[in-house]
Amino acid sequence: MATDDHTHDGRTSVRTVELEGNGLIRVGARPGFFRYLRQLWDYRSFILFDSQSRIAGGNSENSLGRLWLVLNPVLNGATYFFVFGLLLGTGRGIENFIAYLIIGVFMFRFTSSAIMSGARSITNNRSVVRAFQFPRATLPLAVNVREMLVQVPAFASMFVLILIIPPLEPVTWKWLLMIPLVVVQFLFNVGLSLLLARLVTRHNDLVNLISFGTRIWLYLSAVFFSIDRFEDHPAVMTVMELNPMFCVLDIARDSLLYDTWPDPRHWIVLLSWTAVLLVVGMLVFWRAEETYGVEN
């Protein structure tokens, strides 16, 4: 860089100053992957604050407020019980079908709500993305933290319903398996949300396909029927058992209802899906970091 210096006789001389640019980064440039992860950790307070504030404002206009966080899954469960349990009889042969259905509805809702909100987290906040410089992955992360916090009263209600609706289920040490299960499900949701958020920013119409796909996923996850009806179709059984949401529901039901240790294969399938989605989702999202807020 050149600067002007004035001598004692009024003449101007040019002095060249060299600047070390190794530590400089272009404004808006995508940082390295591991630096990006460190930035996300630095924004953890923002992620938590954003999650809590959106929960507080989410139902502020409703008379029942946060009570809807519990009422929504309960009403959905009652609807599914009426249609599939009473009218279609899909619960025949399932021990404690009401609790079986409750677990399916509550646990599936956790993932479906998280990935739908996560997929739209960038497009719904495009003005913020364009106005401020911050790691964009904080937005889908904040959505997933919010959904996790929202599920706390919902899961508490699920446990209460299981305990008070006959036949009453005893509390055992296997109930503690719900803690690692929910943690893994949360990480699964994060990975899938990151991947879908990237896809939706490029093709906004995918939101409608994701909504449609989520409904199909619901029917393929044994939420309101037993997988045993396909025992004469090994190929269908294999596909069902490779479904990560079926694994979530089966682990939860074995732990809460049937006092049995969940099938280790279901843990392996769920953990494998979670690891792959976290890595692929974060890499795909990070690689497009510079484009968010620029794409139409």
C-alpha positions, 0 to 999 in steps of 0.5 A, spaced: 500 500 500 502 506 498 502 513 502 503 520 501 509 523 506 510 531 506 518 533 506 520 539 510 520 543 504 513 541 502 515 536 497 511 530 497 514 523 497 511 516 496 512 511 501 510 503 500 508 499 506 507 492 506 501 489 510 501 482 512 494 479 509 495 471 511 490 472 517 485 477 513 478 473 510 474 476 505 467 479 508 462 474 507 467 468 505 465 461 507 470 459 513 473 453 513 469 447 516 472 446 523 472 454 524 465 454 522 463 449 527 467 453 532 463 459 530 456 455 531 459 454 538 460 461 539 453 463 537 450 458 542 447 463 547 443 466 541 441 459 539 438 458 545 435 465 546 432 465 539 429 458 541 426 461 547 423 467 545 419 464 539 416 459 544 414 465 548 411 468 542 408 462 538 402 462 542 401 468 545 395 470 541 391 464 543 387 464 549 390 457 551 397 459 550 402 454 551 397 449 553 396 448 545 403 444 545 400 439 549 393 439 546 395 438 539 398 431 539 393 429 544 387 431 539 391 428 533 392 422 537 384 422 539 383 423 531 387 417 529 384 412 535 377 414 532 379 413 525 384 407 525 383 404 532 375 404 532 373 405 525 379 401 521 381 396 527 388 397 526 389 396 533 387 389 533 392 384 536 396 390 539 397 390 547 395 396 550 393 400 543 392 406 546 398 407 549 402 404 543 398 410 539 400 415 544 407 414 543 407 413 536 403 420 535 408 424 540 414 421 538 413 422 530 410 429 531 417 431 534 421 429 528 415 432 523 415 438 526 422 439 527 424 438 519 418 442 517 420 448 521 428 447 519 427 446 512 424 453 512 428 456 517 433 460 511 427 462 507 423 464 513 428 469 515 431 471 508 431 478 511 435 477 517 440 473 513 441 478 508 442 484 513 447 480 518 453 476 518 453 470 522 453 462 521 447 461 517 446 454 520 444 457 527 437 458 524 436 451 523 439 449 529 435 454 533 429 451 530 431 444 532 432 447 539 425 450 540 422 444 537 426 440 543 424 445 548 416 445 546 416 437 546 418 437 554 411 438 556 408 434 550 413 428 553 411 429 560 404 429 558 405 422 554 408 419 560 402 421 564 397 418 559 401 412 559 400 411 567 393 413 567 390 410 561 388 402 563 391 398 562 396 401 567 404 401 565 409 400 571 415 405 571 421 401 570 429 402 569 428 401 562 424 408 562 431 411 562 432 409 555 428 415 553 433 420 555 438 417 550 433 416 545 430 423 545 437 425 544 439 421 538 432 423 535 434 430 536 441 429 532 437 426 527 432 432 526 438 436 526 442 433 520 435 432 516 433 439 517 440 442 515 440 438 508 433 440 507 434 447 509 439 447 503 435 444 498 429 448 500 433 455 499 434 452 492 428 450 490 422 453 494 417 448 491 420 442 495 416 445 501 410 442 499 413 435 497 416 435 504 410 436 507 407 430 502 413 426 504 412 427 511 405 424 511 407 418 507 413 417 512 407 417 518 404 411 514 410 407 513 412 408 520 407 403 524 404 409 528 397 406 528 398 399 526 403 393 528 409 391 523 407 384 525 402 384 519 407 384 514 411 378 517 409 374 511 412 379 507 420 379 509 422 384 504 416 389 507 419 387 514 426 389 512 424 396 509 420 397 515 426 396 520 430 400 516 426 406 517 429 410 522 422 413 525 420 406 526 426 404 530 425 410 534 418 408 535 419 401 537 425 403 542 420 407 545 414 402 546 419 396 548 422 401 553 415 404 556 410 399 554 413 392 554 418 392 559 423 389 554 430 391 552 429 394 545 432 390 539 440 392 538 439 392 530 434 398 531 439 402 535 444 401 530 440 403 524 438 409 528 445 411 530 447 410 523 442 414 519 443 420 525 451 420 523 450 420 516 445 425 516 449 430 521 455 429 517 452 430 510 447 435 512 452 439 515 457 439 509 452 440 504 449 446 508 456 449 510 458 449 502 453 453 500 454 458 506 456 464 501 449 463 497 444 464 503 440 471 502 443 471 495 439 466 491 432 467 489 
